[in-house]
């Protein structure tokens, strides 16, 4: 099947209902950091973009939200065509121009401060990172504290960058500026909003 045909397929079957369901799951995950919100496979994007990450992109992105793709996704003409056809989001020239960033290989991701941090007056103009991770249990355990978490929560996302916790501490210091992160697994989403404090759990 050629790229044009693949780009038309795999979008939301019921755009309004599907988008609302995905948006609600992301908002619930943002409100309760570390909680995993299940998501049906509403979207069928070309590989290596996952169904969950594709659904999040369809629900959150549109032609006013520049989108950054990491090198693994940037290399796929089919993915760029699919994103151009379905959410219609323009590709950002640099990470600092992006409203959203899709990251297929988080372990190789550039530093968080390379993305848009927003401004003191408009902190919402920062980049929201959508990270494709295989699971939330096999990586280094992270202890989460902060708004929306009763005492603490634990999450262990796979394939995270080596110095992620140090970078995140710097991200918190920039508040109200800073990035937010959506972790997309094969069956759901979890979120790390910029207000969440993260500690490594010593073995």
C-alpha positions as CSV (number, residue, x, y, z in Angstrom):
1,X,0.0,0.0,0.0
2,X,1.4,3.4,-0.9
3,X,2.0,6.2,1.6
4,X,-1.0,8.2,0.4
5,X,-3.3,5.4,1.1
6,X,-1.8,4.6,4.5
7,X,-2.0,8.2,5.6
8,X,-5.8,8.2,5.1
9,X,-6.4,5.0,7.0
10,X,-6.1,4.5,10.8
11,X,-7.7,7.7,12.1
12,X,-10.6,7.9,14.6
13,X,-13.6,5.8,13.5
14,X,-15.9,8.2,15.6
15,X,-13.8,11.4,15.7
16,X,-15.9,13.3,18.3
17,X,-16.4,10.4,20.8
18,X,-12.9,9.0,20.4
19,X,-11.3,12.4,20.8
20,X,-13.3,13.2,23.9
21,X,-12.4,9.8,25.4
22,X,-8.7,10.3,24.8
23,X,-8.8,13.9,26.0
24,X,-10.6,12.8,29.3
25,X,-8.0,10.1,29.9
26,X,-5.1,12.5,29.4
27,X,-6.8,15.1,31.7
28,X,-7.4,12.5,34.4
29,X,-3.8,11.3,34.1
30,X,-2.6,14.9,34.5
31,X,-4.8,15.5,37.5
32,X,-3.6,12.3,39.2
33,X,0.1,12.0,38.3
34,X,1.4,8.4,38.2
35,X,-2.0,6.9,37.7
36,X,-2.5,4.9,34.5
37,X,-5.6,5.7,32.5
38,X,-6.5,2.9,30.1
39,X,-7.1,3.8,26.4
40,X,-8.6,1.6,23.7
41,X,-6.7,1.4,20.4
42,X,-8.8,4.0,18.7
43,X,-6.0,4.9,16.1
44,X,-3.8,2.8,13.8
45,X,-0.9,5.0,12.9
46,X,2.1,3.7,10.8
47,X,4.9,2.1,12.9
48,X,6.9,3.0,14.9
49,X,4.2,5.4,16.2
50,X,2.1,3.5,18.7
51,X,-1.7,3.3,18.7
52,X,-1.9,5.1,22.1
53,X,0.6,7.9,21.1
54,X,-1.2,8.3,17.8
55,X,-4.6,8.6,19.5
56,X,-3.2,11.3,21.9
57,X,-1.8,13.2,18.9
58,X,-5.2,13.0,17.2
59,X,-7.0,14.3,20.3
60,X,-4.6,17.1,21.2
61,X,-3.0,18.3,18.0
62,X,-4.5,20.4,15.2
63,X,-3.4,22.8,12.6
64,X,-2.5,25.5,15.2
65,X,-0.2,23.2,17.2
66,X,3.3,22.8,15.8
67,X,4.5,19.2,16.3
68,X,8.1,18.1,16.8
69,X,9.1,14.5,15.8
70,X,12.2,12.8,17.1
71,X,14.7,11.4,14.5
72,X,13.1,7.9,14.6
73,X,9.7,9.4,13.6
74,X,11.1,12.1,11.4
75,X,12.6,9.4,9.2
76,X,9.2,8.0,8.4
77,X,7.4,9.6,5.4
78,X,4.3,7.5,6.3
79,X,4.1,9.0,9.8
80,X,4.6,12.6,8.6
81,X,1.9,12.0,6.0
82,X,-0.5,10.4,8.5
83,X,0.0,13.3,11.0
84,X,-0.5,15.8,8.2
85,X,-3.7,14.2,7.1
86,X,-5.4,13.4,10.4
87,X,-4.6,16.0,13.1
88,X,-3.2,18.3,10.4
89,X,-0.5,19.6,12.7
90,X,2.4,21.4,11.1
91,X,5.8,20.1,11.8
92,X,7.9,22.4,14.1
93,X,11.2,23.5,12.7
94,X,12.9,23.2,16.1
95,X,12.0,21.6,19.4
96,X,11.7,25.1,20.9
97,X,8.9,25.9,18.4
98,X,6.8,22.9,19.3
99,X,3.6,22.8,21.2
100,X,3.8,19.0,21.3
101,X,6.7,16.6,20.7
102,X,6.4,12.9,19.8
103,X,9.3,10.9,21.1
104,X,9.7,7.3,19.9
105,X,13.0,6.7,21.6
106,X,13.0,8.5,24.9
107,X,16.3,7.0,26.0
108,X,18.0,9.1,23.2
109,X,15.9,12.2,23.8
110,X,17.5,15.6,23.8
111,X,17.5,17.5,27.1
112,X,14.2,18.8,28.4
113,X,15.4,22.4,28.4
114,X,15.8,22.3,24.6
115,X,12.0,22.3,24.2
116,X,9.8,25.4,24.6
117,X,9.5,26.3,28.3
118,X,6.7,28.8,27.9
119,X,7.1,32.3,29.5
120,X,6.3,33.7,32.9
121,X,3.2,35.4,31.4
122,X,2.3,32.5,29.1
123,X,3.5,29.3,30.8
124,X,1.0,27.2,28.8
125,X,3.1,27.9,25.6
126,X,5.6,25.2,26.7
127,X,6.0,21.9,24.9
128,X,4.0,18.9,26.0
129,X,6.2,15.8,25.4
130,X,4.5,12.5,24.3
131,X,6.9,9.7,25.1
132,X,6.4,6.2,23.7
133,X,7.4,3.7,26.4
134,X,6.9,-0.1,26.3
135,X,5.6,-0.2,29.9
136,X,5.5,1.7,33.2
137,X,6.9,-1.1,35.4
138,X,10.3,-2.3,34.1
139,X,12.3,0.9,34.2
140,X,14.0,2.7,37.2
141,X,11.4,3.2,39.9
142,X,10.4,6.8,40.4
143,X,8.7,8.2,43.5
144,X,6.2,10.9,42.7
145,X,4.9,13.6,45.1
146,X,3.0,16.8,44.6
147,X,-0.5,18.1,43.6
148,X,-3.0,15.4,42.8
149,X,-1.0,12.7,44.7
150,X,-2.4,11.9,48.2
151,X,1.0,10.9,49.7
152,X,3.2,9.4,47.0
153,X,2.9,7.4,43.8
154,X,5.3,5.0,42.2
155,X,6.0,4.5,38.5
156,X,8.8,2.9,36.6
157,X,8.7,3.8,32.9
158,X,10.9,1.9,30.6
159,X,13.4,3.5,28.1
160,X,13.8,6.8,30.0
161,X,16.9,9.0,29.5
162,X,19.8,8.3,31.8
163,X,19.7,11.7,33.6
164,X,16.0,12.2,33.5
165,X,15.5,12.8,37.3
166,X,18.2,15.5,37.3
167,X,16.7,17.1,34.3
168,X,13.2,17.0,35.9
169,X,14.5,18.7,39.1
170,X,15.7,21.6,36.9
171,X,12.3,21.5,35.1
172,X,10.5,22.0,38.5
173,X,12.8,25.0,39.4
174,X,11.5,26.8,36.2
175,X,7.9,26.7,37.4
176,X,5.5,28.2,36.3
177,X,7.4,27.5,33.1
178,X,8.6,24.0,32.1
179,X,7.5,21.0,30.1
180,X,4.8,18.4,30.9
181,X,5.1,14.8,29.9
182,X,2.6,12.2,28.7
183,X,3.8,8.6,28.9
184,X,2.1,6.5,26.2
185,X,2.2,2.7,26.6
186,X,0.4,0.1,24.5
187,X,-2.7,0.2,26.7
188,X,-2.9,3.6,28.4
189,X,-1.4,6.8,29.5
190,X,0.3,8.2,32.6
191,X,1.3,11.9,33.0
192,X,4.1,13.9,34.7
193,X,2.9,17.5,34.9
194,X,5.5,20.1,35.7
195,X,4.3,20.4,39.3
196,X,5.2,16.8,40.1
197,X,8.3,16.2,42.2
198,X,10.3,13.1,41.3
199,X,12.8,11.2,43.4
200,X,14.7,8.1,42.5
201,X,14.0,5.1,44.8
202,X,17.2,3.9,46.2
203,X,17.4,0.1,45.9
